[in-house]
Amino acid sequence: MGGAKRGRGPESGDGAAEAPGGANEAKPALETPRRSERAKQKVPWNQRICQSHAMERYGLARWELDALTDMKLKPNPYYKSAAPMRLYLQREVKAIYEKKQEHLKYEADHAEEFAAAREEAARQRREAAKEAALAKEAPLKRPSAGESVPAGNTPLPQELWAVVFQRLAATLEPQGGVRDPGVVAADIVGAGLACRDMFIASRAGLEALAEEVEAKRPLGMLTAPIPALVNAGAGAGVDWARWDKLLRTPLSCAMTELKAACKEMGEMVSGTKAELVVRLMAHFGLPDGRRCPVPARLWVALRQEHNWRPYGSADARNKLICDAQITTALRELSEAGHSVANTALCCTLQPLFRCLLSQAYGDTADRLAAHRAIVPQLGEIRVECARRAQEERLRLAEEMRRTYESGGRQARALPASWLMAA
């Protein structure tokens, strides 16, 4: 009994005889199922992989994968409520990975050159920042217009004009009144544009207005930047003299003073003196290259007034802008025919709201007097308005009835065939 010769197959080349015997006889190999032609043609790197797998396996970031355009969305098979899976072509992900590795290898081989380039770019940025700060600082060195304007344009002495403007500053009302700091400051500045003497005296009026602001407390003590200024004073209140020096003559301050002020306001303390000055001015809303034109406490009050939210919002601070009593009075004035009251109710900005009331009624006392004058007539006015509204409704109803009746007569006058076709 001789053993049969078996070949190894087409991969093994020429066949070889096997030794006889049951122990050494090779068992017939199991036939594996044939794969489909479609599976044979499928290349592994053409498969798609999810985003998390690509980030974990290839070490890529989300922004690197976002550069791939061939991306498909597929529902998450594990969590139905989760966001769809982002599937990318594996060969494209691998290409990005290889390109990234080549870039990292190139950076490692030329580490000194890259470090020098980064240092040069940082130096250029620092130089550009210094030049920009110096350009913004240059206007601060020029004298203000008020310091170079000579007096003597009117026969009245300068002291008298100063008293006039101080009396104008005294018309400031407490918080919630019609004549707030913005309205009074606008009146002082507008009057100061009349002539040179009044322009010079307007500075005294602004100084007096700053004192009135501190005395009558129109400042919001819980509104920025007052809390930071109070904390800077170590609980002893706001040192307005110090902030007047920092905001009105910042170039005369030392570096330690500017750094301390920037730190208290939450700004960066690094950089040159020009950069610190520009940073501090920007924190208080001063335009580039402009020193504070008024005392610091007045400027803070004006900024608070400007930064308040639109009238009628749910913010608690706006209760001081126009409370329910003022709103009711304005509505009643609007019913009495005061168009300015209706315009003020539709206003969305607090400074414009106060300005409209000031132009129409002057101050709070005049507004209250105007409201008291129309209260006795308010009942008759409302009855008359209701009567006119009822007449208007009846007129519209009568017009509708006539239109309906005329339309019905025209329909009855048409031939029956036309009606059928319609």
Secondary structure, 3 states (H helix, E strand, C coil): CCCCCECCCCCCCCCECCCCCCCCCCCCCCCCCCCCHHHHHCCHHHCEEEHHHHHHHHCCCHHHHCCCCCEEEECCCCCCCCCCEEEEEHHHHHHHHHHHHHHHHHHHHCHHHHHHHHHHHHHHHHHHHHHHHHHHHHHHHCCCHHHHCCCCCCCCCHHHHHHHHHHHHCCCCCCCCCCCHHHHHHHHHHHHCCCHHHHHHHHHHHHHHHHHHHHHCCCCCCCCCHHHHHHHCCCCCCCHHHHHHHHHCHHHCCHHHHHHHHHHCCCCCCCCHHHHHHHHHHHCCCCCCCCCCCCHHHHHHHHHHHHCCCCCCCCHHHHCCCCHHHHHHHHHHHHCCCHHHHHHHCCCCHHHHHHHHHHHHCCHHHHHHHHHHHHHHHHHHHHHHHHHHHHHHHHHHHHHHHHHHHHHHHHHHCCHHHHHHC
